[in-house]
Amino acid sequence: QFSHGIIVEVQRRFGFSIHFHGETQAILDAAQGKTPAPPPVRQNALPEVSDDEDDDDYAPPPPSGSSSLAMVEKMLSLPGFDAQYLGLSTLATLVDPEKMTMQTARRTSAALLKPTSPVGEKVFGYIVN
């Protein structure tokens, strides 16, 4: 009955991913034999802004990612798979130097690996169990 080809169905079973539509289109295009387009090149750096009224001696503290890790900790402590999946997705972004700055990714990774990090402990538990 289906000797003319294959049937492809794509479903999202849970949660939300901003990349879902693009990934779905890539799967369906591949099923049709289309060659996927290369992913777009992303710029991570924001343009520098100068304000003459700023005090040149003031240097803001470097970003540590601690507030973001606190948000991830809250998401990982919630019951339900969706919140934990979103927390892990956020964490993956925080430690990816192609999506964040290298400095932020390193500081977040270092904070994650500290023995006192509740997020690091939770992630380690996922790996071990």
N, C-alpha and C positions, 0 to 999 in steps of 0.2 A: 504494500500500500504506500510506503514512503520510500520507494526505490529511487526517487528523483533527488533526494538529499536528506538533510537532517533537520530536526526541529530544535531550536534553541529557545529556552525560556529563562529569563533572569528575574529573580525576586529578591527583594530586601526583606529579610526575616525579622530584623529588629534594629532599633537605633536609627541614627542619622549620620550620614557622612557627606560632607560637602563635595566629595569626589565621586559619589555614587553615580550620578548621571554620566560623567565622563567615562568612568570605568564600564558602565553598562553599554554605552555607545561603542567603546573599543571592543568589547566582547562580541556584540552583534556584528560589527564591521568585520571582525576576524572570521566569524562564522560564514560571512558572505564572500570571504576570500580577499577582502580589501587589505592593503598594506597600511598599518597605522602611521599616523603622522608623528614625527618626533615631538617629545614633550617640549613645551615652551621654556626658554631660558628665563630664569627668575633672577631679578636683582634683589639682593638683601639689604643693600645700603640705602639709607635715606639721604636725600641731599642735605648738605650742611646749610644751616641757617645762621646768619650773623645778625646780631642786634647790638648796635653801638651803645645802647644804654646798659647793657649787661656789665657786671663787674668782671673784668678779665682775670682777677685773682681767684674767683670762685670756681672750684672744680667739683661737680656733683659726684657723689660716690658711685663707683662702678656698679652696674647691675649684677645682682647676685642670683636672681631667680627665686629668692626665698618666698616672695608673695605668691608666685606661680606654683611653687611646690606646696604651699599651704592649701591652695585651691585644689591641686591634684590629690592631696591627702584627704580633703573633705569628700571628693568624688569617689575615691577608693574605699572610703568607710561607709558609703551609702549602700543599702541593700539593692539588689537588682543588677542585672548584667549591663544594662545600657549606661548607667552612671560610671561603672567601673571601666567599661570599654572607652568611654569618653575621657576618663582620667588617664588611662594608658595612652590614648591617642595624643592627648595634650602633652604628656610626659615625653613621648617620642619626638614631638616637635621641639620641645625645650632643649633636648640634648642633640639636636641635629644642626650642625654648623651651617648647613646649606639653607636652613629656614630661619635660624636665629644667627646672631653674630657669633664668631668663634669664642669670644670672651664669655658671652652668656652661656653658651653650650658647655664650655669647660667648667665654669663656676657651678652650674646646675648639676653637672655630672659629679663634680667633687662633693657637693653637698649631699647628693644622692648616695654616695658611697661611704659617708660617715656612719659609724656604728650607732649614732644616736638618731639617725634619719628614719622616721616612721614610714616614709614612702619607700625608701630603700629596703626596709624590713618587709614591707608588704610585697614588693616586687620579687624579692628573694623567696618569699613564701610561695608565690605563684610558680616560680621556677622549680623549687624543690618539690612541691606537692603536685 
